[in-house]
Amino acid sequence: MMFAKQALRAGHAGLLLGVLCTALQLAGCASSLKDAASESSAESAAAASLEESLEGRWGIRVEGLRLSAANSMLDFRYRVLDAKKAAPLLDGKNQPYLLDAAHGATLGVPDTPVLGRIRQTARNNNILTDRTYFIMFGNPGKVLRSGDKVTLLLGQVKIADLSVQ
């Protein structure tokens, strides 16, 4: 109590309030911490299963899907582990799309006059293993936000439950 009086006198009422709120939250959250830990382990198991299937089927590991350019673009990065399996992802004839079922949006790769399509493709089928490749998607109206889940479609490649970071 002495600390509280000194804090109030010193003008640190906001700090005191923050400390008290944190203490109250921690005191009643033992069960919710256990629930969060079990949800986290379930999510990590699902992510590990997705990684194994992507590596086995398409020869890639997803590095991330991040918002970029003031949230008006999405930057999809993936590392090629097996060049032969990853060939469909780098085929310039296949047009990639992100499907967002929650918002009903289909996002494509912008085609700029100077740069063309903003994605990497394999020239002369020269795909390098252990290299990170990218695809940039437009996010018109900034529809997608951090935490949203989308599906990537690229030819026959379908990667579901990609989380926007």
C-alpha positions as a printed NumPy array, in Angstrom:
array([[  0.   ,   0.   ,   0.   ],
       [  2.911,   2.284,   0.714],
       [  4.127,   1.75 ,  -2.884],
       [  0.683,   2.712,  -4.213],
       [  0.647,   5.969,  -2.265],
       [  4.15 ,   6.85 ,  -3.407],
       [  3.29 ,   6.037,  -7.018],
       [  0.194,   8.221,  -6.902],
       [  2.147,  11.083,  -5.339],
       [  4.832,  10.778,  -7.966],
       [  2.245,  10.952, -10.759],
       [  2.643,   7.307, -11.835],
       [ -1.016,   6.353, -11.528],
       [ -1.018,   4.863, -15.049],
       [  1.932,   2.629, -14.227],
       [  0.272,   1.474, -11.023],
       [ -2.974,   0.728, -12.862],
       [ -1.088,  -1.298, -15.477],
       [  0.726,  -3.346, -12.825],
       [ -2.533,  -4.036, -10.972],
       [ -4.376,  -5.077, -14.143],
       [ -1.563,  -7.429, -15.131],
       [ -1.531,  -9.013, -11.677],
       [ -5.309,  -9.524, -11.764],
       [ -5.173, -11.05 , -15.227],
       [ -2.416, -13.47 , -14.27 ],
       [ -4.202, -14.497, -11.074],
       [ -7.27 , -15.813, -12.903],
       [ -5.778, -17.21 , -16.098],
       [ -4.277, -20.563, -15.111],
       [ -6.9  , -22.575, -17.012],
       [ -6.832, -20.297, -20.055],
       [ -3.034, -20.617, -20.217],
       [ -3.433, -24.414, -20.383],
       [ -6.059, -24.045, -23.116],
       [ -3.802, -21.693, -25.074],
       [ -0.9  , -24.133, -24.754],
       [ -2.998, -27.046, -26.051],
       [ -4.308, -24.923, -28.959],
       [ -0.755, -23.868, -29.76 ],
       [  0.475, -27.469, -29.831],
       [ -2.467, -28.473, -32.067],
       [ -1.675, -25.597, -34.45 ],
       [  2.014, -26.518, -34.557],
       [  1.142, -30.173, -35.287],
       [ -1.117, -29.064, -38.165],
       [  1.626, -26.763, -39.484],
       [  4.169, -29.602, -39.327],
       [  1.783, -31.872, -41.26 ],
       [  1.271, -29.158, -43.901],
       [  5.043, -28.678, -44.224],
       [  5.626, -32.411, -44.667],
       [  2.97 , -32.662, -47.378],
       [  4.343, -29.614, -49.233],
       [  7.888, -30.944, -49.078],
       [  6.835, -34.423, -50.175],
       [  4.43 , -33.44 , -52.917],
       [  5.722, -30.129, -54.287],
       [  9.325, -30.023, -53.058],
       [  8.975, -26.665, -51.309],
       [  8.879, -25.18 , -47.815],
       [  6.719, -22.085, -47.309],
       [  8.773, -19.263, -45.816],
       [  5.812, -16.942, -45.329],
       [  2.962, -14.886, -46.693],
       [  3.457, -11.327, -45.498],
       [  1.731,  -8.029, -46.017],
       [  3.904,  -5.565, -47.899],
       [  3.769,  -2.13 , -49.557],
       [  1.564,  -0.529, -46.878],
       [ -0.7  ,  -3.632, -46.882],
       [ -1.559,  -3.257, -50.576],
       [  0.561,  -6.287, -51.598],
       [  1.151,  -9.801, -50.279],
       [  4.639, -11.286, -50.515],
       [  4.608, -15.105, -50.756],
       [  8.035, -16.695, -50.238],
       [  8.949, -20.36 , -50.597],
       [ 12.189, -22.325, -50.577],
       [ 12.748, -24.97 , -53.258],
       [ 13.946, -28.274, -51.797],
       [ 13.385, -30.469, -54.878],
       [ 13.665, -28.734, -58.266],
       [ 11.712, -31.357, -60.226],
       [  8.754, -31.365, -57.848],
       [  8.715, -27.555, -57.63 ],
       [  8.698, -27.038, -61.411],
       [  4.908, -26.334, -61.647],
       [  5.258, -23.426, -59.217],
       [  7.85 , -21.758, -61.42 ],
       [  6.08 , -22.385, -64.741],
       [  5.248, -18.977, -66.237],
       [  2.166, -20.398, -68.   ],
       [  0.431, -21.103, -64.67 ],
       [ -1.198, -18.026, -63.174],
       [ -1.236, -17.953, -59.357],
       [ -4.203, -16.78 , -57.287],
       [ -4.98 , -16.399, -53.615],
       [ -8.524, -17.332, -52.611],
       [ -9.963, -15.745, -49.504],
       [-13.197, -17.541, -48.646],
       [-13.954, -15.306, -45.64 ],
       [-14.12 , -12.133, -47.748],
       [-15.006, -13.766, -51.075],
       [-11.905, -12.305, -52.705],
       [ -9.646, -13.67 , -55.439],
       [ -6.262, -11.956, -55.533],
       [ -3.939, -12.237, -58.521],
       [ -0.44 , -11.202, -59.47 ],
       [ -0.235,  -7.611, -60.727],
       [  0.929,  -7.179, -64.327],
       [  2.839,  -3.895, -64.496],
       [  3.826,  -2.232, -67.79 ],
       [  7.501,  -1.991, -66.833],
       [  8.111,  -5.137, -64.753],
       [  5.442,  -7.462, -66.123],
       [  4.086, -10.037, -63.686],
       [  5.678,  -9.622, -60.275],
       [  6.797, -13.192, -59.678],
       [  9.727, -15.432, -60.361],
       [  9.63 , -18.089, -63.041],
       [ 12.18 , -20.624, -64.252],
       [ 14.076, -19.487, -67.297],
       [ 15.087, -22.461, -69.418],
       [ 13.785, -24.73 , -66.635],
       [ 16.729, -23.675, -64.493],
       [ 15.396, -24.148, -60.955],
       [ 17.908, -23.928, -58.141],
       [ 17.47 , -25.958, -54.978],
       [ 17.865, -24.372, -51.561],
       [ 16.884, -20.995, -53.002],
       [ 13.975, -18.799, -51.935],
       [ 11.553, -17.677, -54.649],
       [  8.719, -15.145, -54.437],
       [  5.297, -14.267, -55.82 ],
       [  3.742, -10.851, -55.164],
       [ -0.06 , -10.653, -55.015],
       [ -2.135,  -7.503, -55.154],
       [ -4.345,  -6.713, -52.17 ],
       [ -6.759,  -4.132, -53.62 ],
       [ -8.792,  -2.364, -50.976],
       [ -6.483,  -3.939, -48.397],
       [ -8.986,  -6.781, -48.034],
       [ -6.572,  -9.215, -46.371],
       [ -5.135,  -8.474, -42.958],
       [ -2.69 , -10.162, -40.645],
       [ -4.106, -13.447, -39.336],
       [ -6.415, -14.13 , -42.307],
       [ -6.278, -17.597, -43.9  ],
       [ -6.081, -18.046, -47.668],
       [ -5.597, -20.783, -50.269],
       [ -2.939, -20.535, -52.976],
       [ -3.881, -21.917, -56.404],
       [ -1.185, -22.252, -59.033],
       [ -1.964, -24.676, -61.84 ],
       [ -2.459, -28.023, -60.093],
       [ -0.742, -26.775, -56.934],
       [ -3.169, -26.045, -54.107],
       [ -1.88 , -24.9  , -50.715],
       [ -4.644, -24.351, -48.176],
       [ -4.631, -22.555, -44.831],
       [ -1.818, -20.129, -45.518],
       [ -1.814, -17.549, -42.755],
       [ -1.155, -13.905, -43.606],
       [  1.569, -12.498, -41.362]])
